[in-house]
Amino acid sequence: MPPCACSLSKSKNCGETTTKVHPIYSRALTALLLCILPLLTSCVMLPIPTTESKVLAGKPVKEEQLSFLKPNITTKQDVIERLGSPNVIWEDVRLFAYNWDMRQGILFWAVGAYYSGGMGTEDIPKHYALLIQFDEQDRVQRFERRVRPSSQSYIDFLKEWVKTPSPQSPQNPPGQGE
């Protein structure tokens, strides 16, 4: 009986061919699949920062416009004449709030699944507020121009500000304007 051809290659199973994949090729194939799979079904979000030059909502109040505000001197009527009607009036705590949103970036998004998908853009807002609190005689007690975190609700933002002690504003250093 002729010797099996496989016996020359020292294979135990005659007639059976085995293929071994080198470990480096196996890793390359895995990496390639991991790169291709997201292309079949994926979601991509790319935030792009911009300058704050576009007003998304409201009317901005610039720092220069606040120079007329003097605690214990400026009246509620003076504020309305200079800045117009506030967006929010919270009578219980004698608070005026002027709100506006500026674009701080653009969010590019794309969603895909097999042969269909969609894409678009959204403005990323930065929420500003000018908060003015009055005393019992309707005179400015304190004021502050602040940024509201997107993660905080508007009412919580106002409540937190009302509860915080009055910081000395640059327009009213100690011993001046009283």
Steps between C-alpha positions, in 0.01 A plus 500: 500500500647836398572734780251779550611830350408669822741285692781690337374824665460316830126564513306252711179524295573394150310691232404786733639846433536747781563869472653694782457877502792692630400699813598833342257444211225410745550830686503696175175335388337578836614863481370531144160362600481735796567792267243393241214405737428858612457596136213256466301638796622803684437839651749783475484827697763767450481825700665794325575804721416845360530857617201632691390735223152360425204575726269198518234648730430817696683831499858496635593738782867593476723590796521860374122533534520429873693815596180683600412232759591630847381309809276706730475774233362361171123447505286231343360764262857600395572135416185465289572826315858394416463124440130461417261253656667197658434146379417386853362692799505301826301726729545298824875564501488826297708359214529602134665260254611584148587185301676434171675212325815525291636231268818352646531224241337283238429130544538298180322165522457201272315172550525205267381145477579283200351681196331794671590783732472866576709795600463857616625780722379658823608818675658452841367781721659679793231636736557847645298693757517842655350466847397812693356490849325799656442605859166597658533857360542365141868593488767265363633288783732284289551390141708248312551386142532119509515192281246228580637147463305299241464220753318724750131586474411867474303507826783329691743753353285790626443344844873437544583860409241642740638285786866592444639795694542822309852523350656840460457590137775693317254788455458527880830455688480532881456857617398642161166578341306514827 
